[in-house]
Amino acid sequence: MEYGIIGLLVLALNIWALFNVWTSGSSIAAKLIWSIVIFALPVIGVVLWLVFGPRGGSAVTA
């Protein structure tokens, strides 16, 4: 039973990440690459996207 809950959690995270990828202002090529990474590596892909993906408007310029 616990694998089912974990699977649903991974699916929800993947859907959330894909939605954020496709609604971002990145280029189509970047969106396609991130989508492939998230589909091919569900857990690792989401973590990679969270670390290296596009940032929001919170960049600080010095």
Backbone as CSV, one residue per row, in Angstrom:
resi,resn,N_x,N_y,N_z,CA_x,CA_y,CA_z,C_x,C_y,C_z
1,MET,0.819,-1.197,0.000,0.000,0.000,0.000,0.863,1.261,0.000
2,GLU,1.983,1.273,0.733,2.807,2.472,0.811,3.428,2.819,-0.533
3,TYR,3.659,1.812,-1.392,4.205,2.114,-2.709,3.179,2.848,-3.562
4,GLY,1.917,2.563,-3.355,0.874,3.257,-4.090,0.803,4.728,-3.718
5,ILE,0.949,5.016,-2.442,0.916,6.412,-1.977,2.148,7.154,-2.478
6,ILE,3.303,6.504,-2.416,4.527,7.127,-2.922,4.423,7.361,-4.420
7,GLY,3.859,6.402,-5.140,3.661,6.556,-6.578,2.747,7.727,-6.907
8,LEU,1.676,7.884,-6.147,0.774,9.014,-6.361,1.461,10.340,-6.063
9,LEU,2.302,10.360,-5.035,3.048,11.563,-4.699,4.027,11.928,-5.820
10,VAL,4.731,10.941,-6.355,5.653,11.181,-7.470,4.883,11.670,-8.690
11,LEU,3.741,11.066,-8.979,2.923,11.499,-10.114,2.460,12.942,-9.941
12,ALA,2.016,13.292,-8.742,1.563,14.658,-8.484,2.717,15.652,-8.643
13,LEU,3.903,15.302,-8.151,5.072,16.177,-8.310,5.455,16.335,-9.772
14,ASN,5.367,15.254,-10.533,5.690,15.332,-11.960,4.699,16.222,-12.704
15,ILE,3.437,16.080,-12.405,2.420,16.919,-13.059,2.645,18.378,-12.691
16,TRP,2.931,18.650,-11.428,3.204,20.020,-10.978,4.422,20.593,-11.692
17,ALA,5.496,19.805,-11.766,6.723,20.271,-12.421,6.479,20.519,-13.910
18,LEU,5.785,19.609,-14.577,5.502,19.798,-16.009,4.639,21.026,-16.245
19,PHE,3.657,21.244,-15.397,2.826,22.437,-15.529,3.674,23.698,-15.394
20,ASN,4.558,23.720,-14.397,5.428,24.878,-14.198,6.416,25.059,-15.341
21,VAL,6.908,23.964,-15.895,7.824,24.054,-17.038,7.106,24.690,-18.215
22,TRP,5.919,24.194,-18.542,5.225,24.665,-19.745,4.578,26.034,-19.578
23,THR,4.408,26.511,-18.357,3.870,27.860,-18.178,4.968,28.885,-17.912
24,SER,6.229,28.439,-17.925,7.341,29.366,-17.703,7.626,30.154,-18.981
25,GLY,8.470,31.141,-18.864,8.829,31.972,-20.001,10.039,31.461,-20.764
26,SER,10.448,30.230,-20.522,11.612,29.658,-21.194,11.303,29.371,-22.661
27,SER,12.360,29.096,-23.409,12.190,28.764,-24.821,11.532,27.393,-24.965
28,ILE,10.993,27.140,-26.144,10.350,25.854,-26.421,11.355,24.720,-26.297
29,ALA,12.584,24.950,-26.739,13.615,23.907,-26.650,13.899,23.555,-25.190
30,ALA,14.017,24.556,-24.334,14.268,24.296,-22.917,13.084,23.559,-22.290
31,LYS,11.875,23.959,-22.645,10.687,23.293,-22.113,10.654,21.825,-22.541
32,LEU,10.998,21.570,-23.794,10.998,20.203,-24.308,12.058,19.351,-23.610
33,ILE,13.248,19.897,-23.426,14.321,19.160,-22.751,13.933,18.839,-21.312
34,TRP,13.411,19.828,-20.576,13.001,19.581,-19.191,11.871,18.558,-19.131
35,SER,10.948,18.604,-20.072,9.850,17.633,-20.091,10.374,16.217,-20.298
36,ILE,11.320,16.063,-21.206,11.905,14.739,-21.452,12.641,14.235,-20.217
37,VAL,13.391,15.127,-19.558,14.113,14.729,-18.342,13.132,14.309,-17.257
38,ILE,12.056,15.057,-17.082,11.074,14.730,-16.043,10.351,13.429,-16.361
39,PHE,10.030,13.184,-17.643,9.380,11.928,-18.020,10.322,10.736,-17.884
40,ALA,11.581,10.900,-18.300,12.523,9.789,-18.300,12.996,9.428,-16.894
41,LEU,13.178,10.429,-16.057,13.670,10.218,-14.693,12.701,10.893,-13.722
42,PRO,11.587,10.260,-13.401,10.525,10.932,-12.649,10.972,11.596,-11.350
43,VAL,11.659,10.894,-10.492,12.043,11.471,-9.206,13.256,12.382,-9.375
44,ILE,14.283,11.873,-10.018,15.513,12.650,-10.205,15.246,13.855,-11.099
45,GLY,14.388,13.705,-12.102,14.071,14.816,-12.992,13.436,15.987,-12.276
46,VAL,12.519,15.706,-11.357,11.873,16.778,-10.593,12.891,17.467,-9.688
47,VAL,13.749,16.679,-9.059,14.775,17.268,-8.187,15.729,18.133,-9.014
48,LEU,16.148,17.627,-10.174,17.029,18.416,-11.044,16.349,19.702,-11.478
49,TRP,15.061,19.618,-11.810,14.342,20.816,-12.231,14.243,21.825,-11.090
50,LEU,14.003,21.330,-9.870,13.922,22.234,-8.725,15.249,22.944,-8.473
51,VAL,16.364,22.252,-8.706,17.683,22.829,-8.448,18.153,23.700,-9.604
52,PHE,18.019,23.200,-10.844,18.602,23.873,-11.999,17.588,24.539,-12.918
53,GLY,16.317,24.372,-12.660,15.285,24.911,-13.533,15.178,26.417,-13.473
54,PRO,14.251,26.946,-14.242,14.086,28.409,-14.284,13.654,28.964,-12.936
55,ARG,14.169,30.102,-12.618,13.842,30.761,-11.363,12.722,31.761,-11.596
56,GLY,12.064,32.109,-10.525,11.029,33.136,-10.594,11.675,34.516,-10.652
57,GLY,10.944,35.526,-10.355,11.438,36.879,-10.424,12.206,37.322,-9.194
58,SER,12.801,36.388,-8.467,13.479,36.728,-7.215,14.979,36.900,-7.362
59,ALA,15.480,37.081,-8.579,16.911,37.252,-8.774,17.353,38.623,-8.247
60,VAL,18.431,38.615,-7.530,18.962,39.847,-6.947,20.166,40.281,-7.761
61,THR,20.149,41.515,-8.213,21.296,42.037,-8.974,22.096,42.953,-8.080
62,ALA,23.401,42.848,-8.186,24.271,43.672,-7.319,24.810,44.862,-8.068
